[in-house]
Amino acid sequence: MSNKVYVDVLAEFSKDGLLIPKEITWEDGRKYEITRVKDKRRAASTRAGGVGERYTCVVAGKEIFLFYENNNMWFMETLTEELRGVIFQNPLTDVWETADQYLSGNVREKLAIAATYAENHPVYAPNVQALTQVQPRELDASEIEVRIGATWIDPKYINDFMRDIFQTPEHLFRRDTIGVQFSGVTGEWNIKGKNADFGNTLVNMTYGTSRVNAYKILEDSLNLKDTRVYDTIEEDGKEKRVLNKKETMIASQKQEAIREAFKDWVFRDPERRQTLVAKYNELFNSTRPREYDGSHLKFPGMTPDIELKPHQKNAVAHVLYGDNTLLAHCVGAGKTFEMTAAAMESKRLGLCQKSLFVVPNHLTEQWASDFLRLYPGANILAATKKDFEPANRKKFCSRIATGDYDAVIIGHSQFEKIPLSQERQAATIERQIDEIELAIEQAKKDNGERYTIKQMEKSRKALQVRLDKLNDQRRKDNVVTFEQLGVDRLFVDESHNYKNLFLYTKMRNVAGIAQTEAQKSSDMFAKCQYLDEITGGKGVTFATGTPISNSMTELYTNMRYLQYGTLQKLGLGHFDAWAASFGETQTAIELAPEGTGYRAKTRFAKFFNLPELIALFKESADIQTPDMLKLPVPEAEYENVVLKPSEFQKEMVASLAERAEAVRDRQVQPYEDNMLKITNDGRKLALDQRLLNDMLPDEENSKAATCVEKAYEIWENTKEQKSAQLIFCDLSTPKGDGTFNVYEDIKNKLMEKGVPEQEIAFIHDANTELRKAELFAKVRSGQVRFLLGSTAKMGAGTNVQDRLIALHHLDVPWRPSDIEQQEGRILRQGNQNDKVKIFRYVTEGTFDSYSWQLIENKQKFIGQIMTSKSPVRSCEDVDEAALSYAEVKALATGNPYIKEKMDLDIQVSKLKLMKANHTSQKYRLEDNITQHYPHQIAIFKERIEGFTADMNKYAKNKPEDKEQFFMQVGGKSYTDKKEAGTAIIAMCKEIKGINASADVGEYLGFKLNVTFDSFNNKFVMNVKGAMSHPMEVGSDPLGNITRINNVLEAMPAQLEEAQTKLSNVEHQLETAKAEVDKPFPQEAELSEKLERLAELNALLNMDEKGDDAIGMDDEATEPEKPHEDVKSVDEKGDEVADMPAR
């Protein structure tokens, strides 16, 4: 090389870790003062592959370059040919960048810029050459999925689509009467003059309906809304909008036809195809994710006993040299050390002044311990619970603000208590309110669904309350704000806890989208926005093993936090724009699983254009999965322990179906019973029947008993090794209130077998950080050999793997991320055992089997995204696991008749559904006219007679003196109410079996009988006269006597109710007679389509038998059909407060 000076080991040691002289003398005698790299903050590091095994540090203050290798360095005034391709000068900034930095990101944009500069400055010709070589392969039209509503498509093409497909009269366009508009501010499409083309058959019939024309349906499609048709009815003197199922179903068919027509049309014209493909490639197929190499990092100050693994060093390099980062690393990958090292290196290199770590509340002290284990000399500040008590919070925040700490560690809930300045908060809230008000105004203008508007109004009200509260705060509070802390780098551990970030969408209640304002997530988002402002989008690092836990929409949430600027630049700032470019929703009007009514269900059916989406995502995401890392973890042997349900469990599962039907039929009020309660009870029932009624027997075949047998055998066989076991149970956690819970049951059963009490522990008992640390140490040492806990308390941060030999799943978590967190406790580096056992306990005939199947399907689809490999072009969302055979056949054969058959299949299936409903309604009306209503009328007349007789009996036998009391119980006479009540409870406990009942005695001429009600899980007493008057038997003796008197006093009200119901049924009978003979209105259409479908099936040789056979492997089998009752569950809930969004 020419123009260089070699310098041996030098005397001046700078804070950036390099040995640099204060000045050097060049060959020609010129002297240069060396400015520290730290002070310039314009340095990049990489392995200089073109110059052998040396490291480079490019200093951009002067045209002088410093190269450093081992203990030698040299300086260069000009670049030589040997370094061409190693570093590049960015023509926009004049800053020298390393190859991995310059040749990544939006390389199409960089190539265009470099080519423009190279025309007048040949020095940039190498840039053009290098960038040309790394351009992504151009996609062709067949590889790009274009969905109607994609905001990157110019509105003029939608006008062309209307002109071609709807044959819109040209004069309407010329006069500007009709046309498509798009607002980039709201992300809203609008078609003006929707009703101007009123005489067009294509608009009113072919692609529209008598209730809603094709232009309105197209507008809904552009806005990703399913078209719904409502009727206005009068109920109780008030107007009410109700969904017209029939018209909505027809409109949905037309909407599907328009979508299909657009897909066929959009790439049909060669010129249009070329323009749109070029635009898509420029916008979305321009990103080359940067590969970060951290092998050159030396980490001064790190303990020499610990050596970071290559993937950890690369992650640190990503944080140092990249923009906001998501460390999407699996459990056990070492995220704690990655973030610790990144913070220390950032401070040392002058990339930040102070790092703030936000970690789960129960892990603050463990984080501090691990931080100091890696960097013993670090100056850190870790918060305790006391530090954030109101009296101490201000003082602690002042310490953060004034101290020169390498890092500050606080809990998630503590982070939320440090406010942004009032001015910034107010501006953020006002902006959100403005957005929501605009959305409400648009929804009202479009006659939007009332529920959606109410949800938005609820969010607006909550924001307004926050704004008013903020404005009322007195300035003299003098709170230390987040901006005043001096924090310029934020690390968030377990960042999936912030996934419920509110966003507005025009779509209705789509799974995975948070429709309510979540305070902690909004607070995090606002602080990320602030850090983006002061760091240029480089100050935030999220870390989680589960960035996608339940739906692909969570990927967008991560991008909002970390890649907000990128989304805005690409026109994807609105969720609907992102969804239209990469997702496809389906809204189906379908029969409820119980077959009792219709419901509209909207979900993301699939995501497409995935390679481009994931390339964008990987600009921030550093993904490491177990298959990529091949960590030295134990080999797991899984065992599914299938248990037979008890007779009580069988009966109660059947009652859950009846309850679900009652909920769907609106026979009960939501506060009395709902699907959430039913689901929760179903999960409890699968775990242990005593959770629904602790008076039920302890079954020998229960999960707890079986788990104890398995666990005890392992305990006995591993006494010498002192192996430990984890038992996970999210339901029935110990409350300490004396009620039955599975934890205490397992503990008692283990102790009965001889396990010492001190070897069994509950995670819930370790309610302080100190106690938790002591407990974990005991598990690691083998003093505690059974540790029971829930995912929330014993998941992330529970590092007790040393002696773990077995793990037991007593119940089923909702999310794949929960399974990963649970099993990550045992399948972890540092476990002394080469092989471990994982047990899953499944009670047959309950929700268990379906729940496990669902969670495994979700994990499979998440795995398609979270991989180092190039993803497939499309995949179905994790909320939907079924593939369509028809779609597979269409892709495989390319037969032109396939598409027509698929369209007809959809239309015929919907028409059949409507006819089946009509026929079913006709049969039901006939049955009601001939059987049900006459039977009901007879029953109510009988009740009226019965109540009248019982009221007379009660009036005759009721003592005049209220204190006078006489009751026979079990053949014994009682004059004391409490003694009689106690005797009733005693007789209840003697009842054996589900359907068994017992005659208790007599009171005021009424017989008393007790039975167990398995539907409601309680004992019921029937006070029998001419009628039977039921009441619940409670644990209070006097209360039971009071309830008996109450049901007798309630007879006049019961009589009045029976008379009212008789009148209603008689009216329903007359109405049914008027409705029963009305014909199915679309019989002709259905016959026509069935005839054409039969022709197509003959052409394609796809009758029902062939349909099953085509595209199936010889050994393929039909997937097991999930239990109908389980399929009905829309929402999920358990005893954990943080319910996962679906």
Buried (B, 14 or more C-beta within 10 A) or exposed (E): EEEBBEBEEBEEEBBBBBBBBEEBEBEEEEEBEBBBBBEEEBBBBBBBEBBEEBBBBBBBBEEBBBBBBEEBBBBBBEBEEEBEBBBBBBBEEEBBBBBBBBBBBBBBBBBBBBBEBBEEEEEBBBBBEBBEEBBBEEBEBEBBBBBBBBBBBBBEBBBBBBBEBBBBBEEBBEEEBBBBEBEEEBBBBBBEBBEBBEEBEBBBEBBBBEBBBBBBBBBBBBBBBBBBBBEEEEEEEEEEEEBBBBBBBBBBBBBBBBBBBBBEBBBEBEEBBEEBBEEBBBBBBBBBBBEBBBEBBEBEBBEEEEEBBEBBBBBBBBBBBBBBBBBBBBBBBBBBBBBBBBBBBBBBBBBBEBBBBBBBBBBBBBBBEBBBBBBEEBEBBBBBBEBBEEEBBEEBBEBBBEBEBBBBBBBBEBBBBBBBBBEBBBEBBEEBBEBBEBBBEBBEEBEBBEEBBEBBBBBBEBBBEBBEEBEEEEEEEEBBBBBBBBBBBBBBBBBBBBBBBBBBBBBBBBBBBBBEBBEBBBBBBBBBBBBBEEBEBBBBBBBBBBBBBBBBBBBBBBBBBBBBBBBEEBBBBBBBBBBBBBBBBBBBBEBBBBEBEBBBBBBBBBBBBBBBBBBBBBBBBBBBBBEBBEBEBBEEEEEEBEBEBBEBBBBBBBBBBEBBBBBBEEEEEEEEBBBBBBBBBBBBBBBBBBBBBEBBEBBEEBBBBBBBEBBBEBBEEBEEEBBBBBBBBBBBBBEEEEEBBBBBBBBBBBEEBEBEEEBBBBBBEBEEBEEBBEBBEBBBEBBBBBBBBBBBBBBBBBBBBBBBBBBBBBBBBBBBBBBBBBBBBBBBEEBEBEEBBBBBBBBEBBBBBBBBBBBEBBBBBBBBBBBEEEBEBBBBBBBBBEEEEBEEBBEEEEBEBBBBBBBBBBBBEBBEBBBEBBEEBBEEBBEBBEEBBEEBBEBBEEBBBBBBEBBEBBEEEBEEEEEEBEBBBBEEEBEEBEEBBBBBBEBBEEBEEBEEEBEBBBBBEBBBBBBBBBEBBBBBBBBBBBBEBEBEBBEBBEEBBEBBBEBBEEBEEBBEBBBEBBEEBEEBBEEBEEEBEEEBEBEEBBEEBBEBBEEBBEEBEBEEEEBEEBBEEEEEEEEEEBBEBBBBBBEBBBBBEEEBBB
